Amino acid sequence: MNYKFQFGDVFAAWPLLLEGTWTTIQLSLSAMVLGLLLAIACAWGKTAGPRPLRWVINAYIELIRNTPFLVQLFFFFFAMPALGVRWSAYTAALTAMVVNLGAYATEIIRAGIESIPKGQIEAGLALNLKHHEIFRFVILKPALRAIYPALSSQFILLMLSSAVVSAISADDLTSVAANLQSQTFRSFEIYIVVTAIYLLLSLGFSLLFRLAYQRWLNYPERR
């Protein structure tokens, strides 16, 4: 093989790669926080809400989990303007990621909530805790601890899936890489660097999630 590696053009464009990486991090973190809040609300509605609300949540989950993320992304960016809703590529990408994560994380959190023993809830009632206090401290926090590995894995998958938003020209890392490839024609070198960046992002997010677990969820189960 006579191929000569030339990383000069790639490293010369490091400000663009850095900007694309930062956009990917912003998108991912924002979607993780908002998607988690949406999932908690839906998990509560599915386990404790009225039947019509449970039907709506189930329909939302089935719709999102049984359609491709790319189609969902195109719906928010290309179809919504037909209804008069126009937004930037970044906003459409963030919305699609939040909606997608919300559906998957709802089922994860629901499983955690349903794993909480009834006795703990009854103990909370006996201590005269309010319903929102029982949900927050007696149900939700132990549930998040139980499903934390699955939830953090879903977060990392979301970050990796964010590469798809380049299809609507959102300025993420993959979009920057595609633009550089069209300018330099150094596909092999560019995507080696981009692969390494995504690997570092995955490891970085994993470390962040471990620190978050140690900070908020690593407590003795029994005193």
PETAGI-V698533 format. One line per field, one symbol per residue. phi: phi as a letter, one per 40 degrees, with the letter a starting at -180 (. if undefined). A space follows every 10 residues. Layout:
# PETAGI-V698533
phi: ???
This chain:
# PETAGI-V698533
phi: .bcbcbcdcc cccccccccc ccccccdccc cccccccccc cccccccbcc ddcccccccc cccccbbccc cccccccbcc dccgbbaccc cccccccccc cdcccdcccd cccccccdcc cccccccgcc ccccccccbc ccccccbddc cccccccccc ccdccccbgc cccccccccc cccbgbdccc cccccccccc cccccccdcc cccccbbcbc cbb
